[in-house]
């Protein structure tokens, strides 16, 4: 798993890593979850990398706050489990930002048994774009961590482009 995530969090020294791995072990080994590596999410970050970052950081935040860190880890990992390239394909009617939470939840329910918190996290992670208010505090954590990770991934991508095309320096 350490190879899959290029997170801003130091995985080698974190004492919670084993507990986190136990939370997601049945998910991360599934072939459909692994297939998320084939879809770009933000910049040059693939869907699996993004989802692992969101999952692990949400797990840590919830752990520190005394929230349900297991639900945050699992819901965070599956929050973008939509399984298509939204930059190229449009397999469903509607804008990706609005429809992908329901697609991700349908896919997650197809392959895994989820609890209510995990379902809420997946379905409502795009709040406030999708107007349904999150029901659980863990959902709010994933909502904000998802935005944080998306911004970092996008900034890193544009910084790389700037260095490549403007400064002509190696990335």
DSSP file (Angstrom, degrees, kcal/mol; ACC not computed):
  #  RESIDUE AA STRUCTURE BP1 BP2  ACC     N-H-->O    O-->H-N    N-H-->O    O-->H-N    TCO  KAPPA ALPHA  PHI   PSI    X-CA   Y-CA   Z-CA
    1    1 A X    >>        0   0    0      0, 0.0     4,-1.1     0, 0.0     3,-0.9   0.000 360.0 360.0 360.0 -33.6    0.0    0.0    0.0
    2    2 A X  T 34  +     0   0    0      1,-0.3     3,-0.2     2,-0.2     9,-0.1   0.837 360.0  53.5 -58.0 -32.5    2.9    2.4    0.7
    3    3 A X  T 34 S+     0   0    0      1,-0.2    -1,-0.3     3,-0.1     0, 0.0   0.806 103.5  57.4 -71.2 -28.7    3.7    2.3   -3.0
    4    4 A X  T <4 S+     0   0    0     -3,-0.9     2,-0.5     1,-0.1    -1,-0.2   0.782  99.2  64.6 -74.2 -27.0    0.2    3.3   -4.0
    5    5 A X     <  -     0   0    0     -4,-1.1     2,-0.1    -3,-0.2    44,-0.1  -0.844  48.9-177.2-107.0 129.3    0.0    6.5   -2.0
    6    6 A X        +     0   0    0     -2,-0.5    -1,-0.1    43,-0.1    -3,-0.1  -0.469  37.8 163.3-112.4  58.3    2.2    9.5   -2.7
    7    7 A X        -     0   0    0      2,-0.2     4,-0.1    -2,-0.1    43,-0.0  -0.194  54.2-124.6 -78.2 163.7    0.7   11.4    0.3
    8    8 A X  S    S+     0   0    0      2,-0.1     2,-0.4     3,-0.0    -1,-0.1   0.475  90.7  91.3 -81.3  -4.6    1.8   14.4    2.1
    9    9 A X  S    S-     0   0    0      1,-0.0     2,-1.0     5,-0.0    -2,-0.2  -0.767  85.5-121.4 -95.2 136.0    1.7   12.2    5.3
   10   10 A X     >  -     0   0    0     -2,-0.4     4,-0.5     1,-0.2     3,-0.3  -0.661  29.7-176.9 -79.4 103.9    4.7   10.3    6.4
   11   11 A X  T  4 S+     0   0    0     -2,-1.0     3,-0.3     1,-0.2    -1,-0.2   0.785  72.4  63.9 -74.1 -27.7    3.5    6.7    6.4
   12   12 A X  T  4 S+     0   0    0      1,-0.2    -1,-0.2   -10,-0.1    -2,-0.1   0.849 111.5  33.6 -68.0 -33.8    6.7    5.1    7.7
   13   13 A X  T  4 S+     0   0    0     -3,-0.3     2,-0.5     4,-0.0    -1,-0.2   0.459  88.7 112.5-103.1  -1.3    6.6    6.9   11.0
   14   14 A X    ><  -     0   0    0     -4,-0.5     3,-1.2    -3,-0.3     4,-0.2  -0.605  54.2-154.7 -80.8 125.8    2.9    7.0   11.6
   15   15 A X  T 3  S+     0   0    0     -2,-0.5     4,-0.3     1,-0.2     3,-0.2   0.614  90.2  60.2 -73.3 -12.0    1.8    4.8   14.5
   16   16 A X  T 3> S+     0   0    0      1,-0.2     4,-2.5     2,-0.1    -1,-0.2   0.452  73.7  98.5 -94.1  -0.7   -1.7    4.5   13.1
   17   17 A X  H <> S+     0   0    0     -3,-1.2     4,-2.7     1,-0.2     5,-0.2   0.893  82.2  48.5 -58.8 -44.9   -0.7    2.9    9.8
   18   18 A X  H  > S+     0   0    0     -4,-0.2     4,-2.0    -3,-0.2    -1,-0.2   0.918 112.5  48.7 -62.2 -42.7   -1.5   -0.7   10.8
   19   19 A X  H  > S+     0   0    0     -4,-0.3     4,-1.6     1,-0.2    -1,-0.2   0.904 111.7  50.2 -63.8 -40.5   -4.9    0.2   12.2
   20   20 A X  H  X S+     0   0    0     -4,-2.5     4,-1.5     1,-0.2     3,-0.3   0.936 108.4  52.2 -61.2 -46.9   -5.6    2.1    9.0
   21   21 A X  H  X S+     0   0    0     -4,-2.7     4,-1.0     1,-0.2    -1,-0.2   0.867 106.6  53.8 -60.0 -37.1   -4.6   -0.9    6.9
   22   22 A X  H  < S+     0   0    0     -4,-2.0     4,-0.3     1,-0.2     3,-0.3   0.873 105.1  55.4 -63.8 -36.5   -6.9   -3.1    8.9
   23   23 A X  H  < S+     0   0    0     -4,-1.6    -1,-0.2    -3,-0.3    -2,-0.2   0.859 121.2  27.0 -64.1 -35.7   -9.8   -0.7    8.2
   24   24 A X  H >X S+     0   0    0     -4,-1.5     4,-2.9     1,-0.1     3,-1.1   0.361  86.2 109.1-110.8   4.9   -9.4   -0.9    4.4
   25   25 A X  H 3X S+     0   0    0     -4,-1.0     4,-1.1    -3,-0.3    -1,-0.1   0.849  82.0  47.8 -57.0 -39.6   -7.8   -4.3    3.9
   26   26 A X  H 34 S+     0   0    0     -4,-0.3    -1,-0.3    -3,-0.2    -2,-0.1   0.752 118.4  42.8 -72.8 -21.7  -10.9   -5.9    2.3
   27   27 A X  H X4 S+     0   0    0     -3,-1.1     3,-1.7     2,-0.1     6,-0.3   0.914 109.0  52.3 -86.8 -49.4  -11.3   -2.9    0.0
   28   28 A X  H 3< S+     0   0    0     -4,-2.9    -2,-0.1     1,-0.3    -3,-0.1   0.744 107.3  53.3 -66.3 -25.2   -7.8   -2.2   -1.1
   29   29 A X  T 3< S+     0   0    0     -4,-1.1    -1,-0.3    -5,-0.3     2,-0.2   0.522  84.1 108.2 -86.7  -5.0   -7.2   -5.7   -2.3
   30   30 A X  S <> S-     0   0    0     -3,-1.7     4,-2.4     1,-0.1     3,-0.3  -0.541  72.6-132.7 -76.9 136.5  -10.3   -5.8   -4.5
   31   31 A X  H  > S+     0   0    0     -2,-0.2     4,-1.4     1,-0.2    -1,-0.1   0.819 104.9  53.7 -59.5 -33.7   -9.6   -5.7   -8.2
   32   32 A X  H  4 S+     0   0    0      2,-0.2     4,-0.4     1,-0.2    -1,-0.2   0.874 109.1  47.9 -72.2 -35.7  -12.2   -3.0   -8.9
   33   33 A X  H >4 S+     0   0    0     -3,-0.3     3,-1.7    -6,-0.3    -2,-0.2   0.928 110.7  52.1 -66.6 -44.1  -10.6   -0.7   -6.3
   34   34 A X  H >< S+     0   0    0     -4,-2.4     3,-1.6     1,-0.3    -2,-0.2   0.818  98.6  66.4 -60.1 -30.0   -7.2   -1.3   -7.8
   35   35 A X  G >< S+     0   0    0     -4,-1.4     3,-2.0     1,-0.3    -1,-0.3   0.657  78.3  82.4 -67.8 -14.1   -8.6   -0.4  -11.2
   36   36 A X  G X  S+     0   0    0     -3,-1.7     3,-1.6    -4,-0.4    11,-0.8   0.716  74.3  75.2 -62.2 -18.9   -9.1    3.2   -9.9
   37   37 A X  G <  S+     0   0    0     -3,-1.6    -1,-0.3     1,-0.3    -2,-0.2   0.711  85.7  64.7 -64.0 -19.7   -5.4    3.7  -10.8
   38   38 A X  G <  S+     0   0    0     -3,-2.0     2,-0.5    -4,-0.1    -1,-0.3   0.495  91.5  73.9 -82.7  -4.4   -6.5    3.8  -14.4
   39   39 A X  S <  S-     0   0    0     -3,-1.6     8,-3.3    -4,-0.1     9,-0.2  -0.945  75.6-135.3-120.1 126.1   -8.5    7.0  -14.0
   40   40 A X  E     +A   46   0A   0     -2,-0.5    46,-0.3     6,-0.3     6,-0.3  -0.556  23.5 177.1 -74.8 137.7   -7.0   10.5  -13.6
   41   41 A X  E     -     0   0A   0      4,-3.3     2,-0.4     1,-0.3     5,-0.2   0.818  63.1  -1.9-104.2 -72.3   -8.7   12.5  -10.9
   42   42 A X  E >  S-A   45   0A   0      3,-0.8     3,-2.6     4,-0.1    -1,-0.3  -0.991 118.2 -37.2-127.1 130.3   -7.0   15.9  -10.5
   43   43 A X  T 3  S-     0   0    0     -2,-0.4   111,-0.1     1,-0.3   110,-0.1  -0.411 125.3 -26.8  62.2-119.3   -3.9   17.1  -12.4
   44   44 A X  T 3  S+     0   0    0    109,-0.3     2,-0.5    -2,-0.3    -1,-0.3   0.148 110.0 113.4-113.7  18.3   -1.8   14.0  -12.8
   45   45 A X  E <   -A   42   0A   0     -3,-2.6    -4,-3.3   108,-0.1    -3,-0.8  -0.772  61.7-136.1 -89.6 128.0   -3.0   12.3   -9.7
   46   46 A X  E  >  -A   40   0A   0     -2,-0.5     4,-2.6    -6,-0.3    -6,-0.3  -0.354  23.8-104.9 -82.2 168.5   -5.0    9.1  -10.4
   47   47 A X  H  > S+     0   0    0     -8,-3.3     4,-2.5   -11,-0.8   -10,-0.2   0.841 118.5  51.0 -62.0 -37.6   -8.2    8.2   -8.6
   48   48 A X  H  > S+     0   0    0    -12,-0.7     4,-2.5    -9,-0.2    -1,-0.2   0.930 111.0  47.6 -68.8 -44.6   -6.7    5.6   -6.4
   49   49 A X  H  > S+     0   0    0      2,-0.2     4,-2.3     1,-0.2    -2,-0.2   0.949 114.8  46.8 -59.3 -48.5   -3.9    7.9   -5.2
   50   50 A X  H  X S+     0   0    0     -4,-2.6     4,-2.6     1,-0.2     5,-0.2   0.925 113.3  48.0 -58.9 -46.7   -6.4   10.7   -4.5
   51   51 A X  H  X S+     0   0    0     -4,-2.5     4,-2.6     1,-0.2    -1,-0.2   0.867 110.6  51.3 -66.8 -36.6   -8.8    8.4   -2.7
   52   52 A X  H  X S+     0   0    0     -4,-2.5     4,-2.9     2,-0.2     5,-0.3   0.903 110.9  48.8 -65.0 -41.2   -6.0    6.9   -0.5
   53   53 A X  H  X S+     0   0    0     -4,-2.3     4,-2.5    -5,-0.2     5,-0.3   0.954 114.3  44.7 -62.2 -49.3   -4.9   10.4    0.5
   54   54 A X  H  X S+     0   0    0     -4,-2.6     4,-2.2     1,-0.2     5,-0.2   0.923 115.7  49.0 -59.7 -44.7   -8.4   11.4    1.3
   55   55 A X  H  X S+     0   0    0     -4,-2.6     4,-2.3    21,-0.3    -2,-0.2   0.936 114.4  42.5 -61.1 -50.5   -9.0    8.1    3.2
   56   56 A X  H  X S+     0   0    0     -4,-2.9     4,-2.3     2,-0.2    -2,-0.2   0.913 116.0  46.4 -69.9 -43.2   -5.8    8.2    5.2
   57   57 A X  H  X S+     0   0    0     -4,-2.5     4,-2.6    -5,-0.3    -1,-0.2   0.914 113.9  49.5 -65.9 -40.9   -6.0   11.9    6.2
   58   58 A X  H  X S+     0   0    0     -4,-2.2     4,-2.7    -5,-0.3     5,-0.3   0.905 109.3  52.9 -62.2 -41.3   -9.7   11.6    7.1
   59   59 A X  H  X S+     0   0    0     -4,-2.3     4,-2.4    -5,-0.2    -2,-0.2   0.934 111.3  46.1 -57.0 -48.2   -8.8    8.5    9.2
   60   60 A X  H  X S+     0   0    0     -4,-2.3     4,-2.4     2,-0.2    -2,-0.2   0.916 113.1  48.4 -64.2 -44.4   -6.1   10.5   11.1
   61   61 A X  H  X S+     0   0    0     -4,-2.6     4,-1.9     1,-0.2    -2,-0.2   0.942 114.3  45.9 -62.1 -47.7   -8.4   13.5   11.6
   62   62 A X  H  X>S+     0   0    0     -4,-2.7     5,-2.6     1,-0.2     4,-0.9   0.880 110.9  53.8 -63.8 -37.8  -11.2   11.4   12.9
   63   63 A X  H ><5S+     0   0    0     -4,-2.4     3,-0.8    -5,-0.3    -1,-0.2   0.939 110.4  46.4 -59.9 -47.6   -8.9    9.4   15.1
   64   64 A X  H 3<5S+     0   0    0     -4,-2.4    -1,-0.2     1,-0.2    -2,-0.2   0.832 115.4  46.2 -65.2 -33.0   -7.6   12.6   16.7
   65   65 A X  H 3<5S-     0   0    0     -4,-1.9    -1,-0.2    -5,-0.2    -2,-0.2   0.503 113.4-114.2 -89.7  -4.5  -11.1   13.9   17.2
   66   66 A X  T <<5S+     0   0    0     -4,-0.9    -3,-0.2    -3,-0.8    -4,-0.1   0.720  71.2 135.8  78.4  21.0  -12.5   10.7   18.6
   67   67 A X  S   <S-     0   0    0     -5,-2.6     2,-1.5    -6,-0.2    -1,-0.2  -0.276  74.1 -71.3 -89.5-178.8  -14.8   10.2   15.6
   68   68 A X     >  +     0   0    0      1,-0.2     4,-1.8    -2,-0.1     5,-0.1  -0.595  53.1 177.0 -77.3  89.9  -15.5    6.9   13.7
   69   69 A X  H  > S+     0   0    0     -2,-1.5     4,-2.4     1,-0.2    -1,-0.2   0.803  74.6  59.1 -69.2 -29.5  -12.1    6.7   12.0
   70   70 A X  H  > S+     0   0    0      2,-0.2     4,-2.5     1,-0.2     5,-0.3   0.943 106.9  45.8 -64.4 -47.7  -12.9    3.3   10.4
   71   71 A X  H  > S+     0   0    0      1,-0.2     4,-2.9     2,-0.2     5,-0.4   0.895 113.3  50.8 -62.4 -39.5  -16.0    4.7    8.6
   72   72 A X  H  X S+     0   0    0     -4,-1.8     4,-2.2     2,-0.2    -1,-0.2   0.907 111.3  48.0 -64.4 -41.7  -13.9    7.7    7.5
   73   73 A X  H  X S+     0   0    0     -4,-2.4     4,-1.8     2,-0.2    -2,-0.2   0.935 118.1  39.8 -63.7 -46.7  -11.2    5.5    6.1
   74   74 A X  H  X S+     0   0    0     -4,-2.5     4,-1.6     2,-0.2    -2,-0.2   0.930 119.1  44.4 -73.2 -46.9  -13.6    3.2    4.2
   75   75 A X  H  X S+     0   0    0     -4,-2.9     4,-0.7    -5,-0.3    -1,-0.2   0.893 113.3  53.2 -63.7 -39.0  -15.9    5.9    3.0
   76   76 A X  H >< S+     0   0    0     -4,-2.2     3,-0.5    -5,-0.4   -21,-0.3   0.885 107.7  50.4 -63.0 -39.1  -12.9    8.1    2.0
   77   77 A X  H 3< S+     0   0    0     -4,-1.8     3,-0.3     1,-0.2    -1,-0.2   0.853 119.0  37.2 -67.4 -33.7  -11.4    5.3    0.0
   78   78 A X  H >< S+     0   0    0     -4,-1.6     3,-1.6     1,-0.2    -1,-0.2   0.378  84.7 102.1 -99.8   3.9  -14.7    4.7   -1.9
   79   79 A X  T << S+     0   0    0     -4,-0.7    25,-0.2    -3,-0.5    -1,-0.2   0.805  93.6  33.0 -62.9 -28.7  -15.8    8.3   -2.3
   80   80 A X  T >  S+     0   0    0     -4,-0.3     2,-1.4    -3,-0.3     3,-0.5  -0.203  77.0 133.7-116.7  40.9  -14.7    8.5   -5.9
   81   81 A X  T <   +     0   0    0     -3,-1.6    26,-0.2     1,-0.2    27,-0.1  -0.295  26.4 122.9 -86.0  50.0  -15.4    4.9   -6.8
   82   82 A X  T 3   -     0   0    0     -2,-1.4    -1,-0.2     2,-0.1     3,-0.1   0.699  59.4-147.3 -90.7 -21.0  -17.1    5.9  -10.1
   83   83 A X    <   +     0   0    0     -3,-0.5     2,-0.3     1,-0.2    -2,-0.1   0.822  57.7  91.0  63.6  41.0  -14.8    3.8  -12.4
   84   84 A X  S    S-     0   0    0    -48,-0.1     2,-1.1     5,-0.1    -1,-0.2  -0.973  82.1-102.4-152.6 161.8  -14.7    6.0  -15.6
   85   85 A X    >>  -     0   0    0     -2,-0.3     4,-3.4     1,-0.2     3,-1.4  -0.751  30.5-169.5 -88.6 100.9  -12.5    8.8  -16.9
   86   86 A X  T 34 S+     0   0    0     -2,-1.1    -1,-0.2   -46,-0.3    10,-0.1   0.623  82.3  62.8 -70.3 -11.1  -14.6   11.8  -16.3
   87   87 A X  T 34 S+     0   0    0    -47,-0.2    -1,-0.3     1,-0.1     3,-0.1   0.754 122.5  16.8 -79.6 -24.8  -12.3   13.9  -18.4
   88   88 A X  T <4 S+     0   0    0     -3,-1.4     2,-0.3     1,-0.1    -2,-0.2   0.730 119.5  56.0-116.5 -37.2  -13.0   11.9  -21.6
   89   89 A X     <  -     0   0    0     -4,-3.4     2,-0.1     1,-0.0    -1,-0.1  -0.674  45.2-171.7-105.3 154.4  -16.2    9.9  -21.0
   90   90 A X        +     0   0    0     -2,-0.3    -4,-0.1     1,-0.1     4,-0.1  -0.580  18.1 163.0-138.8  74.5  -19.7   10.9  -20.0
   91   91 A X        +     0   0    0     -2,-0.1     2,-0.3     2,-0.1    -1,-0.1   0.599  64.4  45.0 -73.5  -8.9  -21.5    7.6  -19.4
   92   92 A X  S    S-     0   0    0      2,-0.2     2,-0.2    -3,-0.1     7,-0.1  -0.929  90.7-100.6-132.7 155.7  -24.3    9.2  -17.5
   93   93 A X  S    S+     0   0    0     -2,-0.3     2,-0.1     6,-0.1    -2,-0.1  -0.518  83.9  38.3 -72.6 141.9  -26.5   12.3  -17.9
   94   94 A X  S    S-     0   0    0     -2,-0.2     2,-0.2    -4,-0.1    -2,-0.2  -0.258  98.7 -50.2 106.6 166.5  -25.6   15.3  -15.9
   95   95 A X    >>  -     0   0    0      1,-0.1     4,-2.1    -2,-0.1     3,-1.3  -0.531  48.9-122.8 -77.5 141.0  -22.3   17.0  -14.8
   96   96 A X  H 3> S+     0   0    0      1,-0.3     4,-2.6    -2,-0.2     5,-0.3   0.875 108.6  58.1 -51.3 -46.2  -19.7   14.7  -13.2
   97   97 A X  H 34 S+     0   0    0      1,-0.2    -1,-0.3     2,-0.2     4,-0.2   0.802 113.8  38.9 -58.0 -30.2  -19.6   16.8  -10.0
   98   98 A X  H <4 S+     0   0    0     -3,-1.3     4,-0.3     2,-0.1    -1,-0.2   0.822 123.6  35.4 -88.7 -34.6  -23.3   16.2   -9.4
   99   99 A X  H >X S+     0   0    0     -4,-2.1     4,-1.7     1,-0.1     3,-0.6   0.748  95.9  76.9 -96.9 -24.6  -23.7   12.6  -10.5
  100  100 A X  H 3X S+     0   0    0     -4,-2.6     4,-3.0    -5,-0.3     5,-0.2   0.799  86.1  62.1 -66.3 -28.0  -20.5   10.8   -9.5
  101  101 A X  H 3> S+     0   0    0     -5,-0.3     4,-2.2    -4,-0.2    -1,-0.2   0.926 108.2  44.0 -60.7 -40.3  -21.3   10.4   -5.8
  102  102 A X  H <> S+     0   0    0     -3,-0.6     4,-2.5    -4,-0.3    -1,-0.2   0.879 114.1  49.8 -69.4 -37.1  -24.4    8.3   -6.6
  103  103 A X  H  X S+     0   0    0     -4,-1.7     4,-2.6     2,-0.2    -2,-0.2   0.926 111.2  49.4 -65.2 -44.3  -22.4    6.3   -9.2
  104  104 A X  H  X S+     0   0    0     -4,-3.0     4,-2.7     1,-0.2    -2,-0.2   0.905 112.0  48.6 -60.8 -42.0  -19.7    5.7   -6.6
  105  105 A X  H  X S+     0   0    0     -4,-2.2     4,-2.8    -5,-0.2     5,-0.2   0.917 110.3  50.7 -66.2 -42.8  -22.2    4.6   -4.0
  106  106 A X  H  X S+     0   0    0     -4,-2.5     4,-1.6     2,-0.2    -2,-0.2   0.934 113.5  45.9 -58.8 -45.6  -23.9    2.3   -6.5
  107  107 A X  H  X S+     0   0    0     -4,-2.6     4,-1.4     2,-0.2    -2,-0.2   0.921 112.7  49.9 -63.1 -44.2  -20.6    0.7   -7.4
  108  108 A X  H  X S+     0   0    0     -4,-2.7     4,-2.7     1,-0.2     3,-0.4   0.912 110.6  49.5 -62.6 -43.0  -19.5    0.4   -3.7
  109  109 A X  H  < S+     0   0    0     -4,-2.8    -1,-0.2     1,-0.2    -2,-0.2   0.818 106.5  58.2 -64.7 -30.0  -22.8   -1.2   -2.8
  110  110 A X  H  < S+     0   0    0     -4,-1.6    -1,-0.2    -5,-0.2    -2,-0.2   0.846 121.2  23.7 -67.1 -35.0  -22.3   -3.7   -5.7
  111  111 A X  H  < S+     0   0    0     -4,-1.4     2,-0.3    -3,-0.4    -2,-0.2   0.659 122.5  38.6-107.5 -19.9  -19.0   -4.9   -4.3
  112  112 A X     <  -     0   0    0     -4,-2.7     2,-0.6    -5,-0.2    -1,-0.1  -0.924  69.5-119.5-137.6 155.6  -19.0   -4.2   -0.6
  113  113 A X        -     0   0    0     -2,-0.3     2,-0.3    -3,-0.1    -4,-0.1  -0.870  42.0-173.2 -92.3 119.2  -21.2   -4.3    2.5
  114  114 A X        -     0   0    0     -2,-0.6     2,-0.1    -5,-0.1   -43,-0.0  -0.829  18.7-131.8-115.7 150.6  -21.2   -0.7    3.9
  115  115 A X     >  -     0   0    0     -2,-0.3     4,-2.1     1,-0.1     5,-0.2  -0.432  38.7 -95.7 -90.4 175.9  -22.7    0.8    7.0
  116  116 A X  H  > S+     0   0    0      1,-0.2     4,-2.3     2,-0.2     5,-0.2   0.860 122.9  51.6 -62.9 -37.8  -24.8    4.0    7.0
  117  117 A X  H  > S+     0   0    0      2,-0.2     4,-2.5     1,-0.2    -1,-0.2   0.928 109.6  49.4 -65.2 -44.3  -21.9    6.3    7.8
  118  118 A X  H  > S+     0   0    0      1,-0.2     4,-2.0     2,-0.2    -2,-0.2   0.901 112.2  48.7 -61.9 -41.0  -19.8    5.0    4.9
  119  119 A X  H  X S+     0   0    0     -4,-2.1     4,-2.7     2,-0.2     5,-0.2   0.908 111.0  50.0 -64.5 -42.6  -22.8    5.3    2.5
  120  120 A X  H  X S+     0   0    0     -4,-2.3     4,-2.3     1,-0.2    -2,-0.2   0.900 109.0  52.6 -63.5 -41.3  -23.4    8.9    3.7
  121  121 A X  H  X S+     0   0    0     -4,-2.5     4,-0.6     2,-0.2    -1,-0.2   0.938 113.8  42.4 -59.3 -48.3  -19.7    9.8    3.2
  122  122 A X  H >< S+     0   0    0     -4,-2.0     3,-0.6     1,-0.2    -2,-0.2   0.939 118.1  44.6 -65.5 -47.8  -19.7    8.5   -0.4
  123  123 A X  H 3< S+     0   0    0     -4,-2.7     3,-0.2     1,-0.2    -1,-0.2   0.813 123.4  33.1 -68.8 -31.9  -23.1   10.0   -1.3
  124  124 A X  H >< S+     0   0    0     -4,-2.3     3,-1.8    -5,-0.2    -1,-0.2   0.237  78.8 109.9-114.4  14.3  -22.5   13.4    0.2
  125  125 A X  T << S+     0   0    0     -4,-0.6    -1,-0.2    -3,-0.6    -2,-0.1   0.680  75.4  61.2 -67.3 -14.5  -18.8   14.0   -0.2
  126  126 A X  T >> S+     0   0    0     -3,-0.2     3,-1.8    -4,-0.2     4,-0.8   0.344  85.5 164.4 -93.0   7.4  -19.4   16.7   -2.9
  127  127 A X  T <4  +     0   0    0     -3,-1.8     4,-0.1     1,-0.3     6,-0.0  -0.413  57.3  29.3 -58.9 139.0  -21.4   18.9   -0.4
  128  128 A X  T 34 S+     0   0    0      2,-0.3    -1,-0.3    -2,-0.0    -2,-0.1  -0.983 120.3  56.3 -91.2   1.9  -22.1   21.9   -0.8
  129  129 A X  T <4 S+     0   0    0     -3,-1.8     2,-0.6     1,-0.1    -2,-0.2   0.955 112.6  47.7 -56.7 -49.0  -22.1   21.3   -4.6
  130  130 A X  S  < S-     0   0    0     -4,-0.8    -2,-0.3     2,-0.1    -1,-0.1  -0.845  93.6-141.7 -89.5 128.0  -24.7   18.6   -4.0
  131  131 A X        +     0   0    0     -2,-0.6     2,-0.4    -4,-0.1    -1,-0.1   0.595  65.3 109.2 -77.5 -12.1  -27.2   20.2   -1.7
  132  132 A X  S    S-     0   0    0      1,-0.1     2,-0.2     3,-0.0    -2,-0.1  -0.510  71.4-126.5 -67.6 122.2  -28.0   17.3    0.6
  133  133 A X        -     0   0    0     -2,-0.4    -1,-0.1     1,-0.1    -2,-0.1  -0.455  25.8-105.0 -70.6 134.8  -26.4   18.1    4.0
  134  134 A X        -     0   0    0     -2,-0.2    -1,-0.1   -10,-0.2   -13,-0.1  -0.300  22.9-152.8 -57.4 143.7  -24.1   15.4    5.4
  135  135 A X  S    S+     0   0    0    -18,-0.1     2,-0.3    -3,-0.1    -1,-0.1   0.748  72.1  51.2 -90.0 -27.7  -25.7   13.5    8.3
  136  136 A X  S >> S-     0   0    0    -19,-0.1     4,-1.4     1,-0.1     3,-0.5  -0.831  75.5-128.4-119.2 150.2  -22.5   12.5   10.2
  137  137 A X  H 3> S+     0   0    0     -2,-0.3     4,-1.9     1,-0.2     5,-0.1   0.834 111.1  60.5 -62.6 -32.0  -19.5   14.4   11.5
  138  138 A X  H 3> S+     0   0    0      1,-0.2     4,-2.2     2,-0.2    -1,-0.2   0.851 100.3  55.3 -63.8 -34.0  -17.3   11.9    9.7
  139  139 A X  H <> S+     0   0    0     -3,-0.5     4,-2.7     2,-0.2    -1,-0.2   0.920 105.6  51.4 -64.5 -43.1  -18.9   12.9    6.4
  140  140 A X  H  X S+     0   0    0     -4,-1.4     4,-2.3     2,-0.2     5,-0.2   0.901 108.0  52.8 -60.2 -40.5  -18.0   16.5    7.1
  141  141 A X  H  X S+     0   0    0     -4,-1.9     4,-2.6     1,-0.2     5,-0.2   0.954 111.7  44.7 -59.4 -49.8  -14.4   15.5    7.7
  142  142 A X  H  X S+     0   0    0     -4,-2.2     4,-2.7     1,-0.2     5,-0.2   0.891 109.7  57.0 -63.5 -39.3  -14.2   13.7    4.4
  143  143 A X  H  X S+     0   0    0     -4,-2.7     4,-1.6     1,-0.2    -1,-0.2   0.943 113.8  38.2 -54.5 -50.3  -15.9   16.6    2.6
  144  144 A X  H  X S+     0   0    0     -4,-2.3     4,-2.3     2,-0.2    -2,-0.2   0.865 115.5  51.3 -75.7 -35.8  -13.2   19.0    3.8
  145  145 A X  H  X S+     0   0    0     -4,-2.6     4,-2.8    -5,-0.2     5,-0.2   0.896 108.1  54.4 -65.8 -38.9  -10.2   16.6    3.4
  146  146 A X  H  X S+     0   0    0     -4,-2.7     4,-2.4    -5,-0.2    -2,-0.2   0.922 110.1  45.9 -59.5 -45.2  -11.4   15.9   -0.2
  147  147 A X  H  X S+     0   0    0     -4,-1.6     4,-2.3    -5,-0.2    -2,-0.2   0.919 112.4  51.4 -64.3 -43.2  -11.3   19.6   -1.0
  148  148 A X  H  X S+     0   0    0     -4,-2.3     4,-2.3     1,-0.2    -2,-0.2   0.935 112.6  44.7 -58.3 -49.6   -7.9   20.0    0.6
  149  149 A X  H  X S+     0   0    0     -4,-2.8     4,-2.7     1,-0.2     5,-0.2   0.897 111.3  53.5 -64.4 -41.0   -6.4   17.1   -1.3
  150  150 A X  H  X S+     0   0    0     -4,-2.4     4,-2.3    -5,-0.2    -1,-0.2   0.902 109.7  48.2 -61.8 -41.4   -8.0   18.2   -4.6
  151  151 A X  H  X S+     0   0    0     -4,-2.3     4,-2.8     2,-0.2     5,-0.2   0.943 112.7  47.7 -64.5 -47.5   -6.5   21.7   -4.2
  152  152 A X  H  X S+     0   0    0     -4,-2.3     4,-2.4     1,-0.2    -2,-0.2   0.911 113.1  48.6 -60.2 -42.8   -3.0   20.3   -3.3
  153  153 A X  H  X S+     0   0    0     -4,-2.7     4,-1.9     2,-0.2  -109,-0.3   0.907 114.2  45.6 -64.4 -41.9   -3.1   17.9   -6.3
  154  154 A X  H  X S+     0   0    0     -4,-2.3     4,-2.5    -5,-0.2     5,-0.2   0.908 112.5  50.0 -69.0 -42.4   -4.2   20.7   -8.7
  155  155 A X  H  X S+     0   0    0     -4,-2.8     4,-2.5     1,-0.2    -2,-0.2   0.918 110.7  50.2 -62.0 -43.7   -1.7   23.2   -7.4
  156  156 A X  H  X S+     0   0    0     -4,-2.4     4,-2.1    -5,-0.2    -1,-0.2   0.897 110.7  50.3 -61.7 -40.3    1.1   20.6   -7.8
  157  157 A X  H  X S+     0   0    0     -4,-1.9     4,-2.1     2,-0.2    -2,-0.2   0.937 113.1  44.3 -63.7 -47.5    0.0   19.9  -11.3
  158  158 A X  H  X S+     0   0    0     -4,-2.5     4,-2.4     1,-0.2    -2,-0.2   0.836 110.8  54.8 -69.7 -31.4    0.0   23.5  -12.3
  159  159 A X  H  X S+     0   0    0     -4,-2.5     4,-2.4    -5,-0.2    -1,-0.2   0.906 108.3  49.6 -64.1 -41.1    3.3   24.1  -10.6
  160  160 A X  H  X S+     0   0    0     -4,-2.1     4,-2.2     2,-0.2    -2,-0.2   0.906 110.9  49.2 -63.5 -42.4    4.7   21.3  -12.7
  161  161 A X  H  X S+     0   0    0     -4,-2.1     4,-3.1     2,-0.2     5,-0.5   0.915 110.1  51.5 -62.8 -42.6    3.3   22.8  -15.9
  162  162 A X  H  X>S+     0   0    0     -4,-2.4     4,-2.3     1,-0.2     5,-1.9   0.937 111.8  46.0 -59.6 -47.9    4.7   26.2  -15.0
  163  163 A X  H  <5S+     0   0    0     -4,-2.4     6,-2.6     3,-0.2     5,-0.3   0.874 116.4  46.5 -63.5 -36.8    8.2   24.7  -14.4
  164  164 A X  H  <5S+     0   0    0     -4,-2.2    -2,-0.2     4,-0.2    -1,-0.2   0.923 127.4  21.7 -72.1 -45.7    8.0   22.8  -17.6
  165  165 A X  H  <5S+     0   0    0     -4,-3.1    -3,-0.2    -5,-0.2    -2,-0.2   0.787 131.8  31.4 -99.7 -30.2    6.7   25.5  -20.0
  166  166 A X  T  <5S+     0   0    0     -4,-2.3    -3,-0.2    -5,-0.5    -4,-0.1   0.906 130.7  27.1 -95.5 -52.8    7.6   28.8  -18.4
  167  167 A X  S   <S-     0   0    0     -5,-1.9    -4,-0.2     2,-0.1    -3,-0.2   0.647  90.5-140.6 -86.5 -15.5   10.8   28.3  -16.5
  168  168 A X        +     0   0    0     -6,-0.5     2,-0.3    -5,-0.3    -4,-0.2   0.836  53.0 140.6  57.3  34.9   11.9   25.4  -18.7
  169  169 A X        -     0   0    0     -6,-2.6    -1,-0.2    -7,-0.1    -2,-0.1  -0.779  60.7 -95.5-104.1 151.8   13.3   23.6  -15.7
  170  170 A X              0   0    0     -2,-0.3    -1,-0.1     1,-0.1    -6,-0.0  -0.369 360.0 360.0 -64.4 145.3   13.0   19.8  -15.2
  171  171 A X              0   0    0     -2,-0.0    -1,-0.1    -3,-0.0    -7,-0.1   0.441 360.0 360.0 -81.9 360.0   10.0   18.7  -13.1
